[in-house]
Amino acid sequence: MLALTRKKGESIIISDNIEIVVISIQGEQVKLGISAPREIPVNRKEIYDQIVEANKESAKANITTFKDLTKLK
């Protein structure tokens, strides 16, 4: 993991097309602005974790459904 120190108004560039800017700092809370192409999803980690879990559950359901369909022969 790369750890960087940034001040309000400073930014970090990832590759050529993603920029993360420190918008404000209030106590222990930091507000970030993220500029990225539309095709690159940007999510808070807790939302990303929920998406991953939902996808896993969906895949399980699809496997079960497929197995049930093969029994219909």
PDB file of N, CA, C, O and CB in Angstrom:
ATOM      1  N   MET A   1       0.845  -1.180   0.000  1.00  0.00           N
ATOM      2  CA  MET A   1       0.000   0.000   0.000  1.00  0.00           C
ATOM      3  C   MET A   1       0.888   1.240   0.000  1.00  0.00           C
ATOM      4  O   MET A   1       1.861   1.332   0.749  1.00  0.00           O
ATOM      5  CB  MET A   1      -0.961   0.000   1.222  1.00  0.00           C
ATOM      6  N   LEU A   2       0.533   2.174  -0.846  1.00  0.00           N
ATOM      7  CA  LEU A   2       1.232   3.450  -0.895  1.00  0.00           C
ATOM      8  C   LEU A   2       0.487   4.423   0.008  1.00  0.00           C
ATOM      9  O   LEU A   2      -0.721   4.597  -0.152  1.00  0.00           O
ATOM     10  CB  LEU A   2       1.334   3.995  -2.361  1.00  0.00           C
ATOM     11  N   ALA A   3       1.165   5.054   0.943  1.00  0.00           N
ATOM     12  CA  ALA A   3       0.559   6.051   1.826  1.00  0.00           C
ATOM     13  C   ALA A   3       1.107   7.417   1.466  1.00  0.00           C
ATOM     14  O   ALA A   3       2.321   7.621   1.431  1.00  0.00           O
ATOM     15  CB  ALA A   3       0.830   5.724   3.324  1.00  0.00           C
ATOM     16  N   LEU A   4       0.210   8.350   1.198  1.00  0.00           N
ATOM     17  CA  LEU A   4       0.612   9.702   0.809  1.00  0.00           C
ATOM     18  C   LEU A   4      -0.007  10.721   1.751  1.00  0.00           C
ATOM     19  O   LEU A   4      -1.072  10.487   2.324  1.00  0.00           O
ATOM     20  CB  LEU A   4       0.202   9.999  -0.648  1.00  0.00           C
ATOM     21  N   THR A   5       0.654  11.832   1.904  1.00  0.00           N
ATOM     22  CA  THR A   5       0.116  12.954   2.656  1.00  0.00           C
ATOM     23  C   THR A   5      -0.281  14.035   1.666  1.00  0.00           C
ATOM     24  O   THR A   5       0.522  14.428   0.820  1.00  0.00           O
ATOM     25  CB  THR A   5       1.146  13.491   3.698  1.00  0.00           C
ATOM     26  N   ARG A   6      -1.505  14.517   1.763  1.00  0.00           N
ATOM     27  CA  ARG A   6      -2.004  15.559   0.880  1.00  0.00           C
ATOM     28  C   ARG A   6      -2.706  16.622   1.721  1.00  0.00           C
ATOM     29  O   ARG A   6      -3.259  16.319   2.778  1.00  0.00           O
ATOM     30  CB  ARG A   6      -2.966  14.971  -0.193  1.00  0.00           C
ATOM     31  N   LYS A   7      -2.683  17.849   1.256  1.00  0.00           N
ATOM     32  CA  LYS A   7      -3.381  18.956   1.906  1.00  0.00           C
ATOM     33  C   LYS A   7      -4.597  19.323   1.074  1.00  0.00           C
ATOM     34  O   LYS A   7      -4.729  18.879  -0.067  1.00  0.00           O
ATOM     35  CB  LYS A   7      -2.444  20.185   2.091  1.00  0.00           C
ATOM     36  N   LYS A   8      -5.478  20.126   1.634  1.00  0.00           N
ATOM     37  CA  LYS A   8      -6.665  20.587   0.924  1.00  0.00           C
ATOM     38  C   LYS A   8      -6.245  21.201  -0.413  1.00  0.00           C
ATOM     39  O   LYS A   8      -5.329  22.021  -0.475  1.00  0.00           O
ATOM     40  CB  LYS A   8      -7.462  21.615   1.781  1.00  0.00           C
ATOM     41  N   GLY A   9      -6.940  20.784  -1.488  1.00  0.00           N
ATOM     42  CA  GLY A   9      -6.656  21.290  -2.819  1.00  0.00           C
ATOM     43  C   GLY A   9      -5.604  20.490  -3.577  1.00  0.00           C
ATOM     44  O   GLY A   9      -5.469  20.650  -4.790  1.00  0.00           O
ATOM     45  N   GLU A  10      -4.859  19.635  -2.887  1.00  0.00           N
ATOM     46  CA  GLU A  10      -3.853  18.812  -3.556  1.00  0.00           C
ATOM     47  C   GLU A  10      -4.510  17.542  -4.090  1.00  0.00           C
ATOM     48  O   GLU A  10      -5.580  17.140  -3.633  1.00  0.00           O
ATOM     49  CB  GLU A  10      -2.688  18.462  -2.589  1.00  0.00           C
ATOM     50  N   SER A  11      -3.849  16.922  -5.063  1.00  0.00           N
ATOM     51  CA  SER A  11      -4.466  15.756  -5.682  1.00  0.00           C
ATOM     52  C   SER A  11      -3.466  14.629  -5.886  1.00  0.00           C
ATOM     53  O   SER A  11      -2.260  14.780  -5.688  1.00  0.00           O
ATOM     54  CB  SER A  11      -5.089  16.138  -7.008  1.00  0.00           C
ATOM     55  N   ILE A  12      -4.022  13.491  -6.290  1.00  0.00           N
ATOM     56  CA  ILE A  12      -3.267  12.287  -6.624  1.00  0.00           C
ATOM     57  C   ILE A  12      -3.752  11.868  -8.004  1.00  0.00           C
ATOM     58  O   ILE A  12      -4.954  11.877  -8.267  1.00  0.00           O
ATOM     59  CB  ILE A  12      -3.463  11.127  -5.544  1.00  0.00           C
ATOM     60  N   ILE A  13      -2.838  11.506  -8.879  1.00  0.00           N
ATOM     61  CA  ILE A  13      -3.185  11.036 -10.214  1.00  0.00           C
ATOM     62  C   ILE A  13      -2.903   9.538 -10.287  1.00  0.00           C
ATOM     63  O   ILE A  13      -1.824   9.083  -9.907  1.00  0.00           O
ATOM     64  CB  ILE A  13      -2.391  11.814 -11.313  1.00  0.00           C
ATOM     65  N   ILE A  14      -3.884   8.773 -10.781  1.00  0.00           N
ATOM     66  CA  ILE A  14      -3.724   7.337 -10.981  1.00  0.00           C
ATOM     67  C   ILE A  14      -3.828   7.099 -12.484  1.00  0.00           C
ATOM     68  O   ILE A  14      -4.814   7.467 -13.122  1.00  0.00           O
ATOM     69  CB  ILE A  14      -4.807   6.497 -10.172  1.00  0.00           C
ATOM     70  N   SER A  15      -2.804   6.485 -13.026  1.00  0.00           N
ATOM     71  CA  SER A  15      -2.706   6.290 -14.466  1.00  0.00           C
ATOM     72  C   SER A  15      -2.784   7.658 -15.131  1.00  0.00           C
ATOM     73  O   SER A  15      -2.279   8.637 -14.581  1.00  0.00           O
ATOM     74  CB  SER A  15      -3.832   5.337 -14.992  1.00  0.00           C
ATOM     75  N   ASP A  16      -3.396   7.742 -16.288  1.00  0.00           N
ATOM     76  CA  ASP A  16      -3.500   9.027 -16.969  1.00  0.00           C
ATOM     77  C   ASP A  16      -4.885   9.641 -16.847  1.00  0.00           C
ATOM     78  O   ASP A  16      -5.101  10.776 -17.271  1.00  0.00           O
ATOM     79  CB  ASP A  16      -3.145   8.867 -18.423  1.00  0.00           C
ATOM     80  N   ASN A  17      -5.836   8.890 -16.261  1.00  0.00           N
ATOM     81  CA  ASN A  17      -7.212   9.342 -16.357  1.00  0.00           C
ATOM     82  C   ASN A  17      -8.018   9.342 -15.062  1.00  0.00           C
ATOM     83  O   ASN A  17      -9.239   9.495 -15.106  1.00  0.00           O
ATOM     84  CB  ASN A  17      -7.898   8.515 -17.324  1.00  0.00           C
ATOM     85  N   ILE A  18      -7.376   9.175 -13.927  1.00  0.00           N
ATOM     86  CA  ILE A  18      -8.089   9.225 -12.644  1.00  0.00           C
ATOM     87  C   ILE A  18      -7.379  10.233 -11.741  1.00  0.00           C
ATOM     88  O   ILE A  18      -6.169  10.156 -11.524  1.00  0.00           O
ATOM     89  CB  ILE A  18      -8.151   7.802 -11.963  1.00  0.00           C
ATOM     90  N   GLU A  19      -8.157  11.173 -11.227  1.00  0.00           N
ATOM     91  CA  GLU A  19      -7.606  12.179 -10.315  1.00  0.00           C
ATOM     92  C   GLU A  19      -8.434  12.191  -9.041  1.00  0.00           C
ATOM     93  O   GLU A  19      -9.664  12.228  -9.084  1.00  0.00           O
ATOM     94  CB  GLU A  19      -7.586  13.594 -10.974  1.00  0.00           C
ATOM     95  N   ILE A  20      -7.747  12.158  -7.911  1.00  0.00           N
ATOM     96  CA  ILE A  20      -8.391  12.230  -6.601  1.00  0.00           C
ATOM     97  C   ILE A  20      -7.918  13.517  -5.943  1.00  0.00           C
ATOM     98  O   ILE A  20      -6.717  13.725  -5.770  1.00  0.00           O
ATOM     99  CB  ILE A  20      -8.057  10.967  -5.710  1.00  0.00           C
ATOM    100  N   VAL A  21      -8.862  14.384  -5.574  1.00  0.00           N
ATOM    101  CA  VAL A  21      -8.544  15.696  -5.013  1.00  0.00           C
ATOM    102  C   VAL A  21      -9.070  15.769  -3.582  1.00  0.00           C
ATOM    103  O   VAL A  21     -10.196  15.347  -3.317  1.00  0.00           O
ATOM    104  CB  VAL A  21      -9.148  16.840  -5.883  1.00  0.00           C
ATOM    105  N   VAL A  22      -8.273  16.295  -2.663  1.00  0.00           N
ATOM    106  CA  VAL A  22      -8.738  16.551  -1.296  1.00  0.00           C
ATOM    107  C   VAL A  22      -9.537  17.851  -1.346  1.00  0.00           C
ATOM    108  O   VAL A  22      -8.982  18.921  -1.595  1.00  0.00           O
ATOM    109  CB  VAL A  22      -7.526  16.645  -0.260  1.00  0.00           C
ATOM    110  N   ILE A  23     -10.842  17.750  -1.108  1.00  0.00           N
ATOM    111  CA  ILE A  23     -11.718  18.918  -1.181  1.00  0.00           C
ATOM    112  C   ILE A  23     -11.754  19.665   0.149  1.00  0.00           C
ATOM    113  O   ILE A  23     -11.657  20.892   0.192  1.00  0.00           O
ATOM    114  CB  ILE A  23     -13.133  18.497  -1.584  1.00  0.00           C
ATOM    115  N   SER A  24     -11.897  18.898   1.238  1.00  0.00           N
ATOM    116  CA  SER A  24     -11.914  19.545   2.549  1.00  0.00           C
ATOM    117  C   SER A  24     -11.500  18.551   3.628  1.00  0.00           C
ATOM    118  O   SER A  24     -11.553  17.335   3.440  1.00  0.00           O
ATOM    119  CB  SER A  24     -13.314  20.121   2.857  1.00  0.00           C
ATOM    120  N   ILE A  25     -11.088  19.105   4.759  1.00  0.00           N
ATOM    121  CA  ILE A  25     -10.717  18.303   5.924  1.00  0.00           C
ATOM    122  C   ILE A  25     -11.375  18.953   7.133  1.00  0.00           C
ATOM    123  O   ILE A  25     -11.157  20.131   7.413  1.00  0.00           O
ATOM    124  CB  ILE A  25      -9.145  18.203   6.099  1.00  0.00           C
ATOM    125  N   GLN A  26     -12.189  18.167   7.853  1.00  0.00           N
ATOM    126  CA  GLN A  26     -12.847  18.669   9.062  1.00  0.00           C
ATOM    127  C   GLN A  26     -12.679  17.628  10.157  1.00  0.00           C
ATOM    128  O   GLN A  26     -13.334  16.585  10.143  1.00  0.00           O
ATOM    129  CB  GLN A  26     -14.365  18.979   8.808  1.00  0.00           C
ATOM    130  N   GLY A  27     -11.811  17.915  11.090  1.00  0.00           N
ATOM    131  CA  GLY A  27     -11.537  16.951  12.153  1.00  0.00           C
ATOM    132  C   GLY A  27     -10.934  15.687  11.572  1.00  0.00           C
ATOM    133  O   GLY A  27      -9.896  15.732  10.912  1.00  0.00           O
ATOM    134  N   GLU A  28     -11.597  14.541  11.823  1.00  0.00           N
ATOM    135  CA  GLU A  28     -11.109  13.264  11.303  1.00  0.00           C
ATOM    136  C   GLU A  28     -11.748  12.901   9.969  1.00  0.00           C
ATOM    137  O   GLU A  28     -11.524  11.803   9.459  1.00  0.00           O
ATOM    138  CB  GLU A  28     -11.370  12.162  12.308  1.00  0.00           C
ATOM    139  N   GLN A  29     -12.530  13.793   9.403  1.00  0.00           N
ATOM    140  CA  GLN A  29     -13.226  13.497   8.151  1.00  0.00           C
ATOM    141  C   GLN A  29     -12.584  14.236   6.980  1.00  0.00           C
ATOM    142  O   GLN A  29     -12.322  15.437   7.055  1.00  0.00           O
ATOM    143  CB  GLN A  29     -14.710  13.873   8.262  1.00  0.00           C
ATOM    144  N   VAL A  30     -12.338  13.506   5.908  1.00  0.00           N
ATOM    145  CA  VAL A  30     -11.733  14.056   4.700  1.00  0.00           C
ATOM    146  C   VAL A  30     -12.728  13.894   3.557  1.00  0.00           C
ATOM    147  O   VAL A  30     -13.252  12.799   3.347  1.00  0.00           O
ATOM    148  CB  VAL A  30     -10.371  13.354   4.369  1.00  0.00           C
ATOM    149  N   LYS A  31     -12.996  14.968   2.816  1.00  0.00           N
ATOM    150  CA  LYS A  31     -13.882  14.898   1.657  1.00  0.00           C
ATOM    151  C   LYS A  31     -13.007  14.869   0.411  1.00  0.00           C
ATOM    152  O   LYS A  31     -12.163  15.740   0.199  1.00  0.00           O
ATOM    153  CB  LYS A  31     -14.889  16.108   1.622  1.00  0.00           C
ATOM    154  N   LEU A  32     -13.235  13.826  -0.421  1.00  0.00           N
ATOM    155  CA  LEU A  32     -12.452  13.639  -1.635  1.00  0.00           C
ATOM    156  C   LEU A  32     -13.332  13.834  -2.866  1.00  0.00           C
ATOM    157  O   LEU A  32     -14.517  13.503  -2.856  1.00  0.00           O
ATOM    158  CB  LEU A  32     -11.805  12.243  -1.653  1.00  0.00           C
ATOM    159  N   GLY A  33     -12.743  14.370  -3.911  1.00  0.00           N
ATOM    160  CA  GLY A  33     -13.394  14.438  -5.211  1.00  0.00           C
ATOM    161  C   GLY A  33     -12.646  13.505  -6.143  1.00  0.00           C
ATOM    162  O   GLY A  33     -11.415  13.481  -6.151  1.00  0.00           O
ATOM    163  N   ILE A  34     -13.393  12.730  -6.933  1.00  0.00           N
ATOM    164  CA  ILE A  34     -12.768  11.757  -7.822  1.00  0.00           C
ATOM    165  C   ILE A  34     -13.238  12.002  -9.246  1.00  0.00           C
ATOM    166  O   ILE A  34     -14.438  12.012  -9.521  1.00  0.00           O
ATOM    167  CB  ILE A  34     -13.093  10.308  -7.380  1.00  0.00           C
ATOM    168  N   SER A  35     -12.285  12.199 -10.150  1.00  0.00           N
ATOM    169  CA  SER A  35     -12.577  12.328 -11.574  1.00  0.00           C
ATOM    170  C   SER A  35     -12.057  11.084 -12.268  1.00  0.00           C
ATOM    171  O   SER A  35     -10.863  10.788 -12.227  1.00  0.00           O
ATOM    172  CB  SER A  35     -11.939  13.625 -12.181  1.00  0.00           C
ATOM    173  N   ALA A  36     -12.968  10.354 -12.909  1.00  0.00           N
ATOM    174  CA  ALA A  36     -12.591   9.133 -13.617  1.00  0.00           C
ATOM    175  C   ALA A  36     -13.521   8.961 -14.814  1.00  0.00           C
ATOM    176  O   ALA A  36     -14.636   9.484 -14.810  1.00  0.00           O
ATOM    177  CB  ALA A  36     -12.654   7.884 -12.671  1.00  0.00           C
ATOM    178  N   PRO A  37     -13.079   8.240 -15.827  1.00  0.00           N
ATOM    179  CA  PRO A  37     -13.963   7.961 -16.957  1.00  0.00           C
ATOM    180  C   PRO A  37     -15.216   7.214 -16.498  1.00  0.00           C
ATOM    181  O   PRO A  37     -15.176   6.468 -15.519  1.00  0.00           O
ATOM    182  CB  PRO A  37     -13.221   7.146 -18.027  1.00  0.00           C
ATOM    183  N   ARG A  38     -16.318   7.416 -17.203  1.00  0.00           N
ATOM    184  CA  ARG A  38     -17.594   6.786 -16.820  1.00  0.00           C
ATOM    185  C   ARG A  38     -17.516   5.265 -16.769  1.00  0.00           C
ATOM    186  O   ARG A  38     -18.219   4.636 -15.978  1.00  0.00           O
ATOM    187  CB  ARG A  38     -18.681   7.196 -17.790  1.00  0.00           C
ATOM    188  N   GLU A  39     -16.667   4.666 -17.607  1.00  0.00           N
ATOM    189  CA  GLU A  39     -16.604   3.210 -17.651  1.00  0.00           C
ATOM    190  C   GLU A  39     -15.853   2.606 -16.463  1.00  0.00           C
ATOM    191  O   GLU A  39     -15.819   1.384 -16.316  1.00  0.00           O
ATOM    192  CB  GLU A  39     -15.951   2.773 -18.932  1.00  0.00           C
ATOM    193  N   ILE A  40     -15.258   3.437 -15.623  1.00  0.00           N
ATOM    194  CA  ILE A  40     -14.560   2.959 -14.430  1.00  0.00           C
ATOM    195  C   ILE A  40     -15.467   3.188 -13.218  1.00  0.00           C
ATOM    196  O   ILE A  40     -15.722   4.331 -12.840  1.00  0.00           O
ATOM    197  CB  ILE A  40     -13.177   3.686 -14.248  1.00  0.00           C
ATOM    198  N   PRO A  41     -15.954   2.097 -12.608  1.00  0.00           N
ATOM    199  CA  PRO A  41     -16.825   2.266 -11.450  1.00  0.00           C
ATOM    200  C   PRO A  41     -16.047   2.810 -10.243  1.00  0.00           C
ATOM    201  O   PRO A  41     -14.921   2.391  -9.974  1.00  0.00           O
ATOM    202  CB  PRO A  41     -17.492   0.931 -11.091  1.00  0.00           C
ATOM    203  N   VAL A  42     -16.662   3.738  -9.535  1.00  0.00           N
ATOM    204  CA  VAL A  42     -16.074   4.300  -8.321  1.00  0.00           C
ATOM    205  C   VAL A  42     -17.117   4.134  -7.216  1.00  0.00           C
ATOM    206  O   VAL A  42     -18.204   4.706  -7.295  1.00  0.00           O
ATOM    207  CB  VAL A  42     -15.655   5.827  -8.512  1.00  0.00           C
ATOM    208  N   ASN A  43     -16.787   3.349  -6.186  1.00  0.00           N
ATOM    209  CA  ASN A  43     -17.710   3.075  -5.088  1.00  0.00           C
ATOM    210  C   ASN A  43     -16.988   3.186  -3.753  1.00  0.00           C
ATOM    211  O   ASN A  43     -15.781   2.963  -3.661  1.00  0.00           O
ATOM    212  CB  ASN A  43     -18.340   1.679  -5.242  1.00  0.00           C
ATOM    213  N   ARG A  44     -17.757   3.539  -2.709  1.00  0.00           N
ATOM    214  CA  ARG A  44     -17.212   3.419  -1.358  1.00  0.00           C
ATOM    215  C   ARG A  44     -16.997   1.930  -1.097  1.00  0.00           C
ATOM    216  O   ARG A  44     -17.723   1.098  -1.642  1.00  0.00           O
ATOM    217  CB  ARG A  44     -18.173   4.070  -0.274  1.00  0.00           C
ATOM    218  N   LYS A  45     -16.004   1.581  -0.268  1.00  0.00           N
ATOM    219  CA  LYS A  45     -15.671   0.175  -0.041  1.00  0.00           C
ATOM    220  C   LYS A  45     -16.852  -0.613   0.495  1.00  0.00           C
ATOM    221  O   LYS A  45     -17.064  -1.750   0.073  1.00  0.00           O
ATOM    222  CB  LYS A  45     -14.507   0.061   0.918  1.00  0.00           C
ATOM    223  N   GLU A  46     -17.630  -0.047   1.412  1.00  0.00           N
ATOM    224  CA  GLU A  46     -18.746  -0.798   1.976  1.00  0.00           C
ATOM    225  C   GLU A  46     -19.806  -1.098   0.906  1.00  0.00           C
ATOM    226  O   GLU A  46     -20.454  -2.143   0.962  1.00  0.00           O
ATOM    227  CB  GLU A  46     -19.373  -0.019   3.144  1.00  0.00           C
ATOM    228  N   ILE A  47     -19.986  -0.208  -0.049  1.00  0.00           N
ATOM    229  CA  ILE A  47     -20.920  -0.459  -1.150  1.00  0.00           C
ATOM    230  C   ILE A  47     -20.337  -1.517  -2.086  1.00  0.00           C
ATOM    231  O   ILE A  47     -21.051  -2.419  -2.524  1.00  0.00           O
ATOM    232  CB  ILE A  47     -21.223   0.853  -1.930  1.00  0.00           C
ATOM    233  N   TYR A  48     -19.054  -1.409  -2.390  1.00  0.00           N
ATOM    234  CA  TYR A  48     -18.389  -2.400  -3.229  1.00  0.00           C
ATOM    235  C   TYR A  48     -18.508  -3.799  -2.612  1.00  0.00           C
ATOM    236  O   TYR A  48     -18.793  -4.765  -3.319  1.00  0.00           O
ATOM    237  CB  TYR A  48     -16.906  -2.024  -3.428  1.00  0.00           C
ATOM    238  N   ASP A  49     -18.293  -3.907  -1.305  1.00  0.00           N
ATOM    239  CA  ASP A  49     -18.411  -5.196  -0.620  1.00  0.00           C
ATOM    240  C   ASP A  49     -19.825  -5.761  -0.747  1.00  0.00           C
ATOM    241  O   ASP A  49     -19.991  -6.968  -0.926  1.00  0.00           O
ATOM    242  CB  ASP A  49     -18.034  -5.050   0.862  1.00  0.00           C
ATOM    243  N   GLN A  50     -20.848  -4.903  -0.657  1.00  0.00           N
ATOM    244  CA  GLN A  50     -22.242  -5.346  -0.811  1.00  0.00           C
ATOM    245  C   GLN A  50     -22.491  -5.844  -2.232  1.00  0.00           C
ATOM    246  O   GLN A  50     -23.187  -6.840  -2.425  1.00  0.00           O
ATOM    247  CB  GLN A  50     -23.222  -4.195  -0.471  1.00  0.00           C
ATOM    248  N   ILE A  51     -21.932  -5.164  -3.221  1.00  0.00           N
ATOM    249  CA  ILE A  51     -22.088  -5.575  -4.623  1.00  0.00           C
ATOM    250  C   ILE A  51     -21.450  -6.945  -4.833  1.00  0.00           C
ATOM    251  O   ILE A  51     -22.046  -7.820  -5.461  1.00  0.00           O
ATOM    252  CB  ILE A  51     -21.454  -4.527  -5.583  1.00  0.00           C
ATOM    253  N   VAL A  52     -20.241  -7.128  -4.310  1.00  0.00           N
ATOM    254  CA  VAL A  52     -19.540  -8.412  -4.448  1.00  0.00           C
ATOM    255  C   VAL A  52     -20.359  -9.523  -3.801  1.00  0.00           C
ATOM    256  O   VAL A  52     -20.513 -10.593  -4.389  1.00  0.00           O
ATOM    257  CB  VAL A  52     -18.126  -8.342  -3.809  1.00  0.00           C
ATOM    258  N   GLU A  53     -20.881  -9.290  -2.614  1.00  0.00           N
ATOM    259  CA  GLU A  53     -21.671 -10.303  -1.907  1.00  0.00           C
ATOM    260  C   GLU A  53     -22.951 -10.630  -2.677  1.00  0.00           C
ATOM    261  O   GLU A  53     -23.323 -11.797  -2.804  1.00  0.00           O
ATOM    262  CB  GLU A  53     -22.018  -9.818  -0.484  1.00  0.00           C
ATOM    263  N   ALA A  54     -23.618  -9.606  -3.187  1.00  0.00           N
ATOM    264  CA  ALA A  54     -24.845  -9.826  -3.970  1.00  0.00           C
ATOM    265  C   ALA A  54     -24.536 -10.636  -5.230  1.00  0.00           C
ATOM    266  O   ALA A  54     -25.320 -11.504  -5.614  1.00  0.00           O
ATOM    267  CB  ALA A  54     -25.501  -8.471  -4.353  1.00  0.00           C
ATOM    268  N   ASN A  55     -23.410 -10.362  -5.868  1.00  0.00           N
ATOM    269  CA  ASN A  55     -23.022 -11.125  -7.056  1.00  0.00           C
ATOM    270  C   ASN A  55     -22.748 -12.583  -6.717  1.00  0.00           C
ATOM    271  O   ASN A  55     -23.105 -13.476  -7.484  1.00  0.00           O
ATOM    272  CB  ASN A  55     -21.790 -10.504  -7.705  1.00  0.00           C
ATOM    273  N   LYS A  56     -22.114 -12.830  -5.568  1.00  0.00           N
ATOM    274  CA  LYS A  56     -21.855 -14.208  -5.139  1.00  0.00           C
ATOM    275  C   LYS A  56     -23.172 -14.944  -4.901  1.00  0.00           C
ATOM    276  O   LYS A  56     -23.334 -16.086  -5.329  1.00  0.00           O
ATOM    277  CB  LYS A  56     -20.989 -14.228  -3.856  1.00  0.00           C
ATOM    278  N   GLU A  57     -24.109 -14.289  -4.219  1.00  0.00           N
ATOM    279  CA  GLU A  57     -25.413 -14.898  -3.943  1.00  0.00           C
ATOM    280  C   GLU A  57     -26.167 -15.170  -5.240  1.00  0.00           C
ATOM    281  O   GLU A  57     -26.811 -16.210  -5.382  1.00  0.00           O
ATOM    282  CB  GLU A  57     -26.250 -13.990  -3.025  1.00  0.00           C
ATOM    283  N   SER A  58     -26.088 -14.252  -6.165  1.00  0.00           N
ATOM    284  CA  SER A  58     -26.750 -14.412  -7.453  1.00  0.00           C
ATOM    285  C   SER A  58     -26.160 -15.593  -8.217  1.00  0.00           C
ATOM    286  O   SER A  58     -26.893 -16.361  -8.840  1.00  0.00           O
ATOM    287  CB  SER A  58     -26.630 -13.127  -8.282  1.00  0.00           C
ATOM    288  N   ALA A  59     -24.846 -15.737  -8.170  1.00  0.00           N
ATOM    289  CA  ALA A  59     -24.190 -16.850  -8.853  1.00  0.00           C
ATOM    290  C   ALA A  59     -24.615 -18.180  -8.249  1.00  0.00           C
ATOM    291  O   ALA A  59     -24.813 -19.152  -8.978  1.00  0.00           O
ATOM    292  CB  ALA A  59     -22.666 -16.701  -8.783  1.00  0.00           C
ATOM    293  N   LYS A  60     -24.758 -18.238  -6.936  1.00  0.00           N
ATOM    294  CA  LYS A  60     -25.218 -19.468  -6.274  1.00  0.00           C
ATOM    295  C   LYS A  60     -26.626 -19.820  -6.736  1.00  0.00           C
ATOM    296  O   LYS A  60     -26.918 -20.978  -7.036  1.00  0.00           O
ATOM    297  CB  LYS A  60     -25.184 -19.310  -4.732  1.00  0.00           C
ATOM    298  N   ALA A  61     -27.484 -18.830  -6.789  1.00  0.00           N
ATOM    299  CA  ALA A  61     -28.863 -19.063  -7.215  1.00  0.00           C
ATOM    300  C   ALA A  61     -28.890 -19.557  -8.657  1.00  0.00           C
ATOM    301  O   ALA A  61     -29.677 -20.447  -8.979  1.00  0.00           O
ATOM    302  CB  ALA A  61     -29.705 -17.776  -7.071  1.00  0.00           C
ATOM    303  N   ASN A  62     -28.069 -19.015  -9.516  1.00  0.00           N
ATOM    304  CA  ASN A  62     -28.041 -19.431 -10.916  1.00  0.00           C
ATOM    305  C   ASN A  62     -27.562 -20.868 -11.062  1.00  0.00           C
ATOM    306  O   ASN A  62     -28.077 -21.601 -11.906  1.00  0.00           O
ATOM    307  CB  ASN A  62     -27.145 -18.501 -11.725  1.00  0.00           C
ATOM    308  N   ILE A  63     -26.594 -21.286 -10.264  1.00  0.00           N
ATOM    309  CA  ILE A  63     -26.106 -22.660 -10.316  1.00  0.00           C
ATOM    310  C   ILE A  63     -27.208 -23.616  -9.878  1.00  0.00           C
ATOM    311  O   ILE A  63     -27.418 -24.648 -10.515  1.00  0.00           O
ATOM    312  CB  ILE A  63     -24.852 -22.832  -9.427  1.00  0.00           C
ATOM    313  N   THR A  64     -27.909 -23.290  -8.809  1.00  0.00           N
ATOM    314  CA  THR A  64     -29.002 -24.119  -8.322  1.00  0.00           C
ATOM    315  C   THR A  64     -30.106 -24.201  -9.371  1.00  0.00           C
ATOM    316  O   THR A  64     -30.628 -25.284  -9.636  1.00  0.00           O
ATOM    317  CB  THR A  64     -29.556 -23.564  -6.996  1.00  0.00           C
ATOM    318  N   THR A  65     -30.460 -23.086  -9.959  1.00  0.00           N
ATOM    319  CA  THR A  65     -31.493 -23.056 -10.992  1.00  0.00           C
ATOM    320  C   THR A  65     -31.074 -23.915 -12.177  1.00  0.00           C
ATOM    321  O   THR A  65     -31.893 -24.666 -12.708  1.00  0.00           O
ATOM    322  CB  THR A  65     -31.768 -21.609 -11.448  1.00  0.00           C
ATOM    323  N   PHE A  66     -29.821 -23.821 -12.603  1.00  0.00           N
ATOM    324  CA  PHE A  66     -29.319 -24.613 -13.716  1.00  0.00           C
ATOM    325  C   PHE A  66     -29.410 -26.099 -13.397  1.00  0.00           C
ATOM    326  O   PHE A  66     -29.836 -26.885 -14.244  1.00  0.00           O
ATOM    327  CB  PHE A  66     -27.875 -24.224 -14.043  1.00  0.00           C
ATOM    328  N   LYS A  67     -29.018 -26.493 -12.198  1.00  0.00           N
ATOM    329  CA  LYS A  67     -29.085 -27.897 -11.811  1.00  0.00           C
ATOM    330  C   LYS A  67     -30.530 -28.381 -11.833  1.00  0.00           C
ATOM    331  O   LYS A  67     -30.801 -29.498 -12.274  1.00  0.00           O
ATOM    332  CB  LYS A  67     -28.469 -28.106 -10.415  1.00  0.00           C
ATOM    333  N   ASP A  68     -31.454 -27.560 -11.367  1.00  0.00           N
ATOM    334  CA  ASP A  68     -32.868 -27.929 -11.378  1.00  0.00           C
ATOM    335  C   ASP A  68     -33.377 -28.086 -12.810  1.00  0.00           C
ATOM    336  O   ASP A  68     -34.169 -28.986 -13.090  1.00  0.00           O
ATOM    337  CB  ASP A  68     -33.702 -26.878 -10.631  1.00  0.00           C
ATOM    338  N   LEU A  69     -32.933 -27.226 -13.705  1.00  0.00           N
ATOM    339  CA  LEU A  69     -33.369 -27.299 -15.099  1.00  0.00           C
ATOM    340  C   LEU A  69     -32.865 -28.571 -15.780  1.00  0.00           C
ATOM    341  O   LEU A  69     -33.565 -29.134 -16.621  1.00  0.00           O
ATOM    342  CB  LEU A  69     -32.885 -26.070 -15.866  1.00  0.00           C
ATOM    343  N   THR A  70     -31.661 -29.032 -15.432  1.00  0.00           N
ATOM    344  CA  THR A  70     -31.125 -30.234 -16.059  1.00  0.00           C
ATOM    345  C   THR A  70     -31.917 -31.474 -15.626  1.00  0.00           C
ATOM    346  O   THR A  70     -31.879 -32.492 -16.317  1.00  0.00           O
ATOM    347  CB  THR A  70     -29.635 -30.401 -15.707  1.00  0.00           C
ATOM    348  N   LYS A  71     -32.625 -31.410 -14.513  1.00  0.00           N
ATOM    349  CA  LYS A  71     -33.424 -32.544 -14.040  1.00  0.00           C
ATOM    350  C   LYS A  71     -34.735 -32.664 -14.828  1.00  0.00           C
ATOM    351  O   LYS A  71     -35.408 -33.691 -14.732  1.00  0.00           O
ATOM    352  CB  LYS A  71     -33.723 -32.394 -12.536  1.00  0.00           C
ATOM    353  N   LEU A  72     -35.105 -31.656 -15.591  1.00  0.00           N
ATOM    354  CA  LEU A  72     -36.374 -31.662 -16.309  1.00  0.00           C
ATOM    355  C   LEU A  72     -36.351 -32.537 -17.564  1.00  0.00           C
ATOM    356  O   LEU A  72     -37.394 -32.756 -18.180  1.00  0.00           O
ATOM    357  CB  LEU A  72     -36.745 -30.254 -16.686  1.00  0.00           C
ATOM    358  N   LYS A  73     -35.209 -33.025 -17.937  1.00  0.00           N
ATOM    359  CA  LYS A  73     -35.104 -33.830 -19.159  1.00  0.00           C
ATOM    360  C   LYS A  73     -35.949 -35.072 -19.102  1.00  0.00           C
ATOM    361  O   LYS A  73     -35.967 -35.851 -20.055  1.00  0.00           O
ATOM    362  CB  LYS A  73     -33.676 -34.214 -19.412  1.00  0.00           C
TER     363      LYS A  73
END
